[in-house]
Amino acid sequence: MSNIEIGTRLVKLCQEGKSLQAVEELYDEKIISLEAQGSDALPARMEGIDAVRGKNQWWFDAHEVHSEVATGPFCGHRDDQFAVKFDLDVTLKESGARSQMSEFALYTVKDGKIVQEEFLYQMG
């Protein structure tokens, strides 16, 4: 699949609430995941499909997702990358705090699989 086809499939699955299926279907075994911030429990850089599965499962275990809107894919001059904008409305289960957030994810594709994801947040 091309980067546009992969991006289109990713957006479709996320819109359907099937983000975990997207990981299984579209991600490379050696995926690199980069977050803007990390912690001891969830480092900013994770490598490997098992780590990314765990990060995604943690997200869904820790948050009640009221809505997730994925927009894209946005493509540029490179045929190995695309971006997706995510708008989320979630409640943190531990505290009950509800928040809305937006983020962009930049994906890199190689041999028909996503090999890197990098999340970009509005800061400050």
C-alpha positions as CSV (number, residue, x, y, z in Angstrom):
1,M,0.0,0.0,0.0
2,S,1.1,3.6,-0.6
3,N,1.4,6.2,2.1
4,I,-1.9,7.7,1.0
5,E,-3.7,4.3,1.1
6,I,-2.2,3.6,4.6
7,G,-3.1,7.0,5.8
8,T,-6.7,6.7,4.5
9,R,-7.0,3.3,6.2
10,L,-5.6,4.6,9.5
11,V,-8.1,7.5,9.5
12,K,-11.0,5.2,8.7
13,L,-10.2,2.8,11.5
14,C,-9.7,5.6,14.0
15,Q,-13.0,7.2,13.0
16,E,-14.6,3.8,13.6
17,G,-13.0,3.5,17.1
18,K,-10.6,0.8,15.9
19,S,-7.3,2.3,16.8
20,L,-5.9,-1.0,18.2
21,Q,-6.9,-2.7,14.9
22,A,-4.9,0.0,13.0
23,V,-1.8,-0.9,15.1
24,E,-2.2,-4.6,14.3
25,E,-2.9,-4.1,10.6
26,L,-0.7,-1.2,9.6
27,Y,2.3,-1.0,11.9
28,D,5.7,-2.6,11.4
29,E,7.0,-5.0,14.0
30,K,10.0,-2.6,14.6
31,I,7.8,0.6,14.9
32,I,9.3,3.6,16.6
33,S,6.8,5.8,18.5
34,L,7.8,9.3,19.6
35,E,5.7,11.4,22.0
36,A,6.4,15.1,22.8
37,Q,6.8,14.2,26.5
38,G,7.4,11.0,28.5
39,S,7.6,9.6,32.0
40,D,9.3,6.7,33.7
41,A,6.1,4.6,33.1
42,L,5.7,5.7,29.5
43,P,8.9,7.0,27.9
44,A,8.7,9.5,25.1
45,R,10.5,7.0,22.8
46,M,9.2,3.5,22.4
47,E,10.4,0.8,20.1
48,G,8.7,-2.4,18.9
49,I,5.1,-3.4,18.3
50,D,4.7,-4.8,21.8
51,A,5.6,-1.5,23.4
52,V,3.2,0.4,21.1
53,R,0.4,-2.1,21.8
54,G,1.0,-1.5,25.5
55,K,1.0,2.3,25.1
56,N,-2.3,2.1,23.2
57,Q,-3.9,-0.2,25.7
58,W,-2.7,2.0,28.6
59,W,-4.4,5.0,26.9
60,F,-7.8,3.2,26.6
61,D,-7.5,1.8,30.1
62,A,-6.8,5.3,31.5
63,H,-9.3,7.3,29.5
64,E,-13.0,7.3,28.7
65,V,-13.1,8.4,25.1
66,H,-16.2,10.5,24.3
67,S,-15.2,11.3,20.8
68,E,-12.2,10.9,18.5
69,V,-12.1,12.7,15.2
70,A,-9.3,11.8,12.8
71,T,-8.7,14.1,9.8
72,G,-6.4,13.4,6.9
73,P,-4.2,12.0,5.7
74,F,-2.2,15.2,4.9
75,C,0.5,14.4,2.4
76,G,3.4,16.5,1.2
77,H,6.3,16.1,-1.3
78,R,7.6,13.0,0.4
79,D,6.1,9.7,-0.6
80,D,7.0,8.0,2.6
81,Q,5.2,10.3,5.1
82,F,1.7,11.5,5.9
83,A,0.1,13.4,8.9
84,V,-3.2,13.0,10.7
85,K,-4.9,15.5,13.0
86,F,-6.7,14.0,16.0
87,D,-9.3,15.9,18.0
88,L,-10.2,14.1,21.2
89,D,-12.7,14.6,24.0
90,V,-11.7,12.4,26.9
91,T,-12.1,11.9,30.6
92,L,-9.2,10.7,32.7
93,K,-10.7,7.8,34.6
94,E,-8.5,8.3,37.7
95,S,-9.5,11.9,38.4
96,G,-12.7,12.3,36.4
97,A,-11.2,15.4,34.7
98,R,-12.6,15.9,31.2
99,S,-10.6,17.6,28.5
100,Q,-10.5,18.3,24.8
101,M,-7.2,18.1,23.0
102,S,-5.8,18.2,19.5
103,E,-2.6,16.7,18.2
104,F,-1.0,15.9,14.9
105,A,0.8,12.6,14.2
106,L,3.5,12.4,11.5
107,Y,3.8,8.9,10.2
108,T,6.7,7.4,8.2
109,V,6.0,4.4,5.9
110,K,8.4,1.8,4.5
111,D,7.6,-1.3,2.6
112,G,3.8,-0.8,3.1
113,K,3.9,-0.5,6.9
114,I,4.1,2.4,9.3
115,V,7.7,2.4,10.8
116,Q,7.5,5.6,12.8
117,E,4.8,7.7,14.4
118,E,5.6,11.1,16.0
119,F,3.0,13.0,18.0
120,L,3.0,16.8,18.0
121,Y,1.0,18.8,20.5
122,Q,0.2,22.5,20.9
123,M,2.4,23.6,23.8
124,G,2.3,26.8,25.8
